[in-house]
Amino acid sequence: MSGETSSSTRISKRFADLRASGELGIVAYITAGDPSLDATLQFVLALAEAGADVIELGVPFSDPLADGPTIQRASERALKSGTTLVGVLDLVRSIHQSSPPANEVPLILFSYYNPILQMGLEKFASAAASVGADGVLATDLTPEESVDYRRILTAQHLDTIFLGAPTSTDERLAKIAACSSGFLYLISRTGVTGAKDALPDDLPSLLRRARAVTHLPIAVGFGISLPGHVSLLGGLADAAVIGSALVSEIEKASSIAAAASALAAKIRPLKEAARHGLSRREVAP
């Protein structure tokens, strides 16, 4: 079995608590700086208050190849507002200086590798740890190219989260899991991010294959937007990742306050569905 299972990180502790209480976790993704970093702080407060268990802060990037139109537009808006990786790190510090539950929710920096490389691995890892980030997911970094990245981030007690996909072979899933800590992020389908009406038929099979190669908690993302999706995952996964459906609420809202309210209203029924989570866990063959 592959994957780091350190209990010393806040991400690992959050997943252990969820498992103990029989709950599926809700991981909420928003693009930092959309429409401003001050607004993102308000959104994190609202998401945490509504029950998000982990929050992913997307670092805007000019060429977000893995993302669909909704998150692409969010990246464009964030970049136009002047958002940088340094600004996102400052935001993490501000979140930790806020009141509970926002200052207690584990925070993941979700980035393409280029901004991290531009800052420099050592400088980035030190800065991320010093402001209180809990983990990093570099979407376009492969396990083969991640040796230095993992060594440097792990030295700063940052979880390194990697993506597995339906196209990943069992051998590949094992390699991805071996490089991951905190949890393994499984993409529910091929293609880019974006909310969908139904989850793929082959998702249970993918989850069983992943369970067979790792003890890490497994979070499922790409296309999840409805309480019914969360209920279906309850017997299979440890967490559901909600991204485009939240970013869409920000895009549609008429004000920052309206967006914060809409985000909370989106998370609450998802978390309610998640509370029935792991009691029906399917045992991997």
C-alpha positions as CSV (number, residue, x, y, z in Angstrom):
1,M,0.0,0.0,0.0
2,S,1.3,3.4,-1.0
3,G,1.0,7.0,0.3
4,E,2.1,8.9,3.3
5,T,-0.2,8.7,6.3
6,S,1.4,11.2,8.7
7,S,-1.0,12.2,11.4
8,S,1.0,15.4,12.1
9,T,-0.7,17.6,9.5
10,R,-4.0,19.4,9.9
11,I,-5.3,17.8,6.7
12,S,-4.6,14.2,8.1
13,K,-6.2,15.1,11.4
14,R,-9.3,16.5,9.7
15,F,-9.8,13.4,7.7
16,A,-9.3,11.2,10.8
17,D,-11.9,13.2,12.6
18,L,-14.3,12.9,9.7
19,R,-13.8,9.1,9.5
20,A,-14.3,8.8,13.3
21,S,-17.6,10.7,13.0
22,G,-18.8,8.8,9.9
23,E,-18.9,11.9,7.7
24,L,-17.8,12.5,4.2
25,G,-15.6,15.5,3.9
26,I,-16.5,18.5,1.8
27,V,-13.5,20.2,0.1
28,A,-14.3,23.6,-1.3
29,Y,-12.3,25.1,-4.2
30,I,-12.4,28.8,-5.1
31,T,-10.0,30.9,-7.1
32,A,-8.1,33.3,-4.9
33,G,-8.4,36.9,-6.0
34,D,-11.7,36.4,-7.8
35,P,-12.8,39.2,-7.8
36,S,-10.3,40.4,-5.2
37,L,-8.2,38.9,-2.4
38,D,-10.3,40.8,0.2
39,A,-13.4,39.2,-1.3
40,T,-11.8,35.8,-1.2
41,L,-11.2,36.2,2.6
42,Q,-15.0,36.9,3.0
43,F,-15.7,33.8,0.9
44,V,-13.4,31.6,3.0
45,L,-15.2,32.8,6.2
46,A,-18.6,31.9,4.6
47,L,-17.5,28.5,3.4
48,A,-16.0,27.5,6.7
49,E,-19.0,28.7,8.6
50,A,-21.3,26.7,6.3
51,G,-19.3,23.5,7.0
52,A,-16.5,23.1,4.4
53,D,-13.9,20.8,5.9
54,V,-11.0,21.7,3.7
55,I,-10.6,24.8,1.5
56,E,-8.5,24.8,-1.7
57,L,-7.3,28.3,-2.8
58,G,-6.6,28.3,-6.5
59,V,-3.6,30.4,-7.5
60,P,-4.6,32.1,-10.8
61,F,-2.5,31.2,-13.8
62,S,-2.6,32.6,-17.3
63,D,-2.8,29.2,-19.0
64,P,-5.0,26.9,-16.9
65,L,-5.1,23.9,-19.1
66,A,-6.9,21.5,-16.7
67,D,-9.7,23.9,-16.1
68,G,-13.0,24.4,-17.9
69,P,-14.5,27.8,-18.9
70,T,-15.8,28.7,-15.4
71,I,-12.5,28.5,-13.6
72,Q,-10.6,29.9,-16.6
73,R,-12.7,33.0,-16.4
74,A,-12.1,33.2,-12.6
75,S,-8.4,33.0,-13.2
76,E,-8.7,35.8,-15.7
77,R,-10.6,38.0,-13.3
78,A,-8.1,37.3,-10.5
79,L,-5.1,38.1,-12.7
80,K,-6.8,41.4,-13.8
81,S,-7.3,42.3,-10.1
82,G,-3.5,41.9,-9.6
83,T,-3.5,38.6,-7.8
84,T,-0.1,37.0,-7.4
85,L,1.2,34.0,-5.6
86,V,2.7,36.3,-2.9
87,G,-0.7,37.9,-2.5
88,V,-2.3,34.5,-2.1
89,L,0.2,33.6,0.6
90,D,-0.7,36.9,2.4
91,L,-4.3,35.8,2.1
92,V,-3.5,32.5,3.9
93,R,-2.0,34.5,6.7
94,S,-5.1,36.7,7.0
95,I,-7.3,33.6,7.1
96,H,-5.3,32.3,10.0
97,Q,-5.7,35.6,11.8
98,S,-9.5,35.5,11.5
99,S,-11.9,33.9,13.9
100,P,-13.1,30.2,14.1
101,P,-14.0,28.1,12.2
102,A,-12.1,29.8,9.3
103,N,-8.8,30.0,11.1
104,E,-9.1,26.2,11.9
105,V,-10.0,24.9,8.4
106,P,-7.1,23.2,6.6
107,L,-5.9,25.3,3.6
108,I,-4.5,23.9,0.3
109,L,-2.7,25.9,-2.3
110,F,-4.0,24.7,-5.7
111,S,-1.6,25.9,-8.3
112,Y,0.0,25.1,-11.6
113,Y,3.7,24.5,-11.2
114,N,5.0,27.6,-13.0
115,P,4.2,30.2,-10.3
116,I,5.8,27.9,-7.7
117,L,8.9,27.4,-9.9
118,Q,9.1,31.1,-10.6
119,M,9.2,31.9,-6.8
120,G,11.7,29.1,-6.2
121,L,10.9,25.8,-4.4
122,E,12.7,26.6,-1.1
123,K,11.3,30.1,-0.9
124,F,7.8,29.0,-1.7
125,A,7.8,26.1,0.8
126,S,9.2,28.3,3.6
127,A,6.7,31.1,2.8
128,A,3.7,28.7,2.6
129,A,4.6,27.0,5.8
130,S,5.2,30.3,7.6
131,V,1.7,31.7,6.7
132,G,0.0,28.5,7.8
133,A,-0.8,26.6,4.5
134,D,-1.3,22.9,5.1
135,G,-0.8,21.4,1.7
136,V,-0.1,22.0,-2.0
137,L,-1.5,20.6,-5.1
138,A,0.5,21.3,-8.3
139,T,-1.9,20.2,-11.0
140,D,0.6,19.8,-13.8
141,L,3.5,18.3,-11.9
142,T,4.1,14.6,-12.5
143,P,5.4,12.1,-9.9
144,E,8.5,11.6,-11.9
145,E,9.4,15.3,-11.8
146,S,8.4,15.8,-8.2
147,V,11.4,14.5,-6.2
148,D,12.8,17.8,-5.2
149,Y,9.4,19.4,-4.8
150,R,8.3,16.7,-2.4
151,R,11.5,16.7,-0.4
152,I,11.4,20.5,0.1
153,L,7.7,20.7,0.9
154,T,7.8,17.7,3.3
155,A,10.7,19.3,5.2
156,Q,8.3,22.2,5.9
157,H,5.5,19.8,7.0
158,L,3.4,20.6,3.9
159,D,1.2,17.8,2.4
160,T,1.9,17.1,-1.2
161,I,-1.4,16.1,-3.0
162,F,-1.4,14.6,-6.4
163,L,-4.1,13.8,-9.0
164,G,-5.2,10.3,-10.1
165,A,-7.4,9.9,-13.2
166,P,-9.7,7.3,-14.7
167,T,-7.0,6.7,-17.4
168,S,-4.4,5.9,-14.7
169,T,-3.4,2.2,-14.6
170,D,-3.2,0.4,-11.3
171,E,0.6,0.8,-11.4
172,R,0.2,4.5,-12.1
173,L,-2.3,5.0,-9.3
174,A,0.1,3.3,-6.9
175,K,3.0,5.6,-8.0
176,I,0.7,8.7,-7.6
177,A,-0.4,7.6,-4.2
178,A,3.2,6.9,-3.1
179,C,4.0,10.6,-3.8
180,S,0.9,11.9,-2.1
181,S,0.3,12.8,1.5
182,G,-2.8,14.2,3.3
183,F,-5.1,12.6,0.7
184,L,-5.3,11.3,-2.8
185,Y,-7.3,13.5,-5.2
186,L,-9.1,11.4,-7.8
187,I,-10.5,13.1,-10.9
188,S,-13.9,11.6,-11.6
189,R,-13.7,11.8,-15.3
190,T,-11.4,12.7,-18.2
191,G,-11.4,16.3,-19.5
192,V,-11.4,19.6,-17.7
193,T,-13.1,20.9,-14.6
194,G,-16.8,21.8,-14.6
195,A,-20.1,21.0,-13.0
196,K,-22.1,18.0,-14.4
197,D,-25.6,16.6,-13.8
198,A,-24.4,13.0,-13.3
199,L,-21.3,11.2,-12.0
200,P,-19.5,8.7,-14.4
201,D,-20.7,5.1,-14.3
202,D,-17.1,3.9,-13.9
203,L,-16.4,6.0,-10.8
204,P,-17.0,3.2,-8.3
205,S,-14.5,1.0,-10.2
206,L,-11.9,3.8,-10.2
207,L,-12.4,4.2,-6.4
208,R,-12.0,0.5,-5.8
209,R,-8.8,0.5,-7.8
210,A,-7.4,3.4,-5.8
211,R,-8.4,1.8,-2.5
212,A,-6.4,-1.3,-3.4
213,V,-3.2,0.7,-3.7
214,T,-3.3,3.2,-0.8
215,H,-4.4,3.8,2.8
216,L,-4.7,7.5,2.2
217,P,-8.1,9.2,2.3
218,I,-9.5,9.7,-1.2
219,A,-11.2,12.9,-2.4
220,V,-13.2,12.9,-5.6
221,G,-13.4,16.1,-7.8
222,F,-14.4,17.3,-11.2
223,G,-18.1,17.5,-12.0
224,I,-19.5,17.4,-8.4
225,S,-22.2,20.0,-7.7
226,L,-25.3,18.4,-6.2
227,P,-26.2,16.8,-2.8
228,G,-27.1,13.7,-4.7
229,H,-23.5,13.4,-6.0
230,V,-22.3,13.7,-2.4
231,S,-24.7,11.0,-1.2
232,L,-23.5,8.6,-3.9
233,L,-19.9,9.1,-2.9
234,G,-20.7,8.5,0.8
235,G,-20.2,4.7,0.5
236,L,-17.1,5.0,-1.6
237,A,-14.9,8.1,-1.0
238,D,-13.7,10.1,2.0
239,A,-14.4,13.5,0.5
240,A,-16.1,15.3,-2.3
241,V,-14.4,18.3,-4.0
242,I,-16.7,21.2,-5.1
243,G,-15.1,23.7,-7.4
244,S,-16.8,25.0,-10.5
245,A,-20.2,25.1,-8.9
246,L,-18.9,27.5,-6.3
247,V,-16.9,29.6,-8.7
248,S,-20.0,29.9,-10.8
249,E,-21.9,31.4,-7.8
250,I,-19.2,34.0,-7.4
251,E,-19.4,34.9,-11.1
252,K,-23.2,35.3,-11.0
253,A,-23.5,37.3,-7.8
254,S,-24.3,41.0,-7.8
255,S,-22.0,41.8,-4.8
256,I,-19.4,40.3,-2.5
257,A,-22.0,39.8,0.2
258,A,-24.4,38.1,-2.2
259,A,-21.6,35.8,-3.4
260,A,-20.6,34.9,0.2
261,S,-24.3,34.1,1.0
262,A,-24.6,32.0,-2.2
263,L,-21.5,30.0,-1.4
264,A,-22.8,29.2,2.1
265,A,-26.2,28.3,0.6
266,K,-24.4,25.9,-1.8
267,I,-22.2,24.2,0.8
268,R,-24.9,23.6,3.5
269,P,-27.0,21.0,1.7
270,L,-23.8,19.3,0.4
271,K,-22.5,19.1,3.9
272,E,-25.9,17.8,5.1
273,A,-25.7,15.1,2.5
274,A,-22.1,14.4,3.6
275,R,-23.1,13.8,7.2
276,H,-24.5,10.4,6.1
277,G,-21.1,9.8,4.6
278,L,-18.9,6.8,5.5
279,S,-21.4,4.6,7.3
280,R,-22.1,2.8,4.1
281,R,-18.4,2.4,3.1
282,E,-18.0,-0.1,0.4
283,V,-15.1,-2.5,1.1
284,A,-12.6,-2.7,-1.6
285,P,-12.2,-6.2,-3.1
